[in-house]
Amino acid sequence: MPELPEVEAWRLMLDPLVKRAPIERAGPAHIATLKTIEPPLSALDGETFKGVERRAKRFLLPTGDEELVVLVHLMSAGRLKYVAPNGKGAKTPMFRVRFADGGELQLTEAGSKKRAGVWLLRPDALRAELAHLGPEADALTTEDVARILASDSRRLHSLLRDQRLIAGIGRAWANEILWAAQLSPYALSTQVGADGTERLATAIHDELQRGLELRVAGANDEKTYRVHGKLGVPCARCGTPIARVDFEEHTIYYCPPCQTEGRVLKDRRLSRLLK
Ligand SMILES: [Zn+2]
């Protein structure tokens, strides 16, 4: 799933493109993709997008008068693409917005599971839709991080991914951030200490910034990640092969000497615990 750096890089690219021309026609949308009925998509016809904004992992496209906002969540397999006038796009995307100059914004989704979503919302409904989200991960101070860690006794990997506490981090950047901070993914949030909190706050900031710069430059996963998906690859800090462990519904990647004092983490999949 694209996380804060990926969505932000995407946003920067799409922002100038969606406001070049007024909307000629919004839709159609796949029945599984469009999550709202009222107002209808036709309410967008003739409006112009103000640009593309972002909240956590969501794209927000407000109209010029900000009376309507299109919210897009890509989930795992969704892609949002601008097709230039006369360009070659998908024939039947999950959702499309056609512009007066012939350009088109298209949401496509690979695979048979349709999980990506599009919402058309008025400002009050948008506020309600986003109300559960915590502060943006890239704007956190050390004090913010300390407060969040103290607020709940949780394993760090799980806490970092909780959008209600911190918005924008998923499993890939949780792996990258914890490696950079030299903290165990299984460490309890309330036992991190002052030094660890400082390292975590720095790592959140620096890793998301590093990710954004790489993604803006077009870097792929292989080039962007240092630990995520890198089982057996030598740790960039100590040379030990990167290890992996299943935790909840996720796979965690980590370096044992750098993060767990050399300990190998135990499988904490729910399915395994229930056996
Ligand atoms: Zn290491």
Residues whose N, C-alpha, C, O or C-beta is under 5 A from the ligand:
A	BS01	ZN	C235 R237 C238 G239 T240 C255 C258
